[in-house]
Amino acid sequence: MNIILIGFRCSGKSTVGEIIANKLKRTFIDCDDYIEKKTHLQVREIFDIAGESYFRTLEGQAIADLSRLDGHVIATGGGAILKRQNTKYLKRNGVLVLLDVTAKTAFERIAKDPKSRTRRPALTNYDPFVEVQQQMELRKAYYVEAADHVVQTDSRAVDDVVKDIMTFLEGRGLGGPKNDNEQDEMAPL
């Protein structure tokens, strides 16, 4: 069973995912990194060259690939849950944890994160804060519907967020390392 982290940009998926993977002795995979390695292009370049629709197609293919794995911690892109097929793939062999964040906090984190500013494109022509608000409002129902567990990340230390998730996972029988007898159907890039 995979542990899948979903949520808006800068909600903490990669940071929290790496810590959980280390604690559970599992492999961590960031879906955007997976796409970039596979295409040899940054997410922003994919958007610039071929647009959001093409990126979402690549993202769907990546999720189909990653959902075949077992015993991994996977951080999805913020918009991955917009396609119901992606959620279906992820739930087939995963428990989905939503890292929830307010628009204000997400915007502040995006502004402070050089990787986010250079790697991820704007999705609209609106003011950046208005864009964050609108995108979060659009995605909220998708996130909530997909999530098996929700963790608020605003004003919380990363360790507290990790502890909350670990308690949830232990309750689901997922609090230990991957069983060495389990075999992946495919190796990550």
Secondary structure by P-SEA (a helix, b strand, c coil): cbbbbbbcccccaaaaaaaaaaaacbbbbcaaaaaaaaacccaaaaaacccaaaaaaaaaaaaaaaaaccbbbbbbcccccccaaaaaaaaccbbbbbbcccaaaaaaaaaacccccccccccccccaaaaaaaaaaacaaaaaaaccbbbbcccccaaaaaaaaaaaaaaaccccccccccccccccc
